[in-house]
Amino acid sequence: MRSVFLYVVLVGLPILGVVAVLRVGERLTPPRSVGGDWTVEAPDLSAGISDCRPSWWNAGPLVMVIAQSGPDLVVTFPATPDWTLSGTIRGDTLTAATRGSSRQASAIGPGNSADLQLTLDSQAEPDRLTGILRLAGCEAALQFASRRAAAPPGLR
């Protein structure tokens, strides 16, 4: 009788624990995947806000790289390694802001900080991010769209 009791305790309780964890976990939904390289379609800017734009903004093709771990994001622009924005994704909305060092602040410009607000359109093919980049100290925001960069031919 004692061995049956020990068997139920040592085998049955762990199985009940696994079943309980699986039940709770089936209600969880992962955050949207936005990690990777994005090709930025930046509009030409009017002379009125040219003092506010980063110097690299209209300097040829622009790439935005998003590193994602769960809902947490790190956004960089390889054209300027001093820029790093940290943020999160909630549903289809991505928000990120600078966590400024003095080196990063001088690269950003007048207000020494920036924040990014983007919306994911996963119905577009390929996925598309649209939104604005706000630079502190500037009246205007830089509106732009970005498409997920195409995968190299061997990885499709």
N, C-alpha and C positions, 0 to 999 in steps of 0.2 A: 504494500500500500504506500509505503514511504517513497519507493522508487517512482510510482505513478505520479505522486504529488511533485517530486523533483522534476520529472520529465515535463509536466504541464507548466511548471514555473520557468524552467530553463529553456524550453522550446516554444511554448505557447505564448508567453508574454512578449518575447522579441518579435514573433510573427504579428501579433496584434499591434505592436509599435510600428512595424514597417507598413502595415495596412493603414494605420492612422496617418502616417507621414504622406503616403501616396494620396490619400483622400484630400488632405489639406493642399498638397501640391498641385492637384489637378485644376484648382481654381486660379492658379497663378498664370499670368500672361507675360511673356518676355517683352522688353522694350523693342521698338522698331530698330532695325539695323540701318545705320547711316555711315558706318565706318568705311573708310577708303578714300580714294582720290576723287575729287569733284572738279570739273572744268567750269570756271566762273565765266559767265557771260555778263561782263561789267559794261554798263552803258558809258558812252563818253560823257564827261561831266561838263556842265556849263561853267563859264568863267566865274560865276558868282560863288561857287563853292570850291574852286580849285585850291584855295589856301587850306582847306580842311581835309582834302583827300590825302591819303598816304602817297608818298612819292612813287611807289611801285604800282599804284592802282591801275594805270593805263599803259603799263610798260610791257605790251605784248600779251601772249596767252597767260592767263592766270590760273593757278591750280590751288585749290583748298584741300588740305588733308585732314580728315577726321579720324582720330583714334578713339575707339569706343570700348568700354568695359561695362557691360550692363547698361544702366541709364547714364553713366558718367562719360563725359566727352572731353577730349583735348583737341582744339582746332588750331591748325597752323597754316601759314602761307609760306611755302618754300622760297618764294621771291624775297622774303624778309625773315630770316631765321630768328630775329629778335622778337617777333610777334608770337605770343601764345595766349590763346583764350581757353578758359576752362568752363565747363558747363554741364548741362543735363538735357536729356530728351524726355518729355512727358507726352505720351500719345504721339501726335504728329508735329509737336512744337519743340524746337530746339532753341535753347538760350545759352549763351556763353558770354563771358566777360574777361577782361584782362585781370591778371593778378600781378600787378606791375612791379618789376624791378626797375632800378634807375636806368639800366641799359634799354629795357623794353619801353619805358616811358619816353625816352628821347626818340626812339624809332617810331612811336605812334604819332607824336606831333603835339599840337597846341594844348589839348586838355589832358594829355598823358594817360588817358584811359579810353577804352572802347568796349562796346557791348554789341553782340550779334543776336538777332532774333530771326529765326527761319522757320518756315512751314514746309513739311514734306508732302509732296504730291506723288504717291506711289502708283496712282492710276496712269501717270505719264510713262512713256517708254523711251528712254530709260528714266528711272526715278529723277525727280526734279525738286530742288530746294529753292524757295523764293523768300526774300526777306530784306532786311535792312541792317546796315552796319552803322552804328552811331559812334561818333568820336566826341568825347567831352570837349566842351568849349566851342563846338560848331553848331550853328543853327540848323543846318541841313543834315539829313541822313543819306547815306549812299545806298540806293536801292539796287538790288542785283538778283540774278537768277543763277542757278548752278545745276549742271547735269552730272549724274554719276559718270565718271570716265569709263570708256569702253575697256573691257578686259583684253589683255594681250591675246592674239589668235589661239594660242595653245590652251588657254584657260576658260574658254566659253562653254 
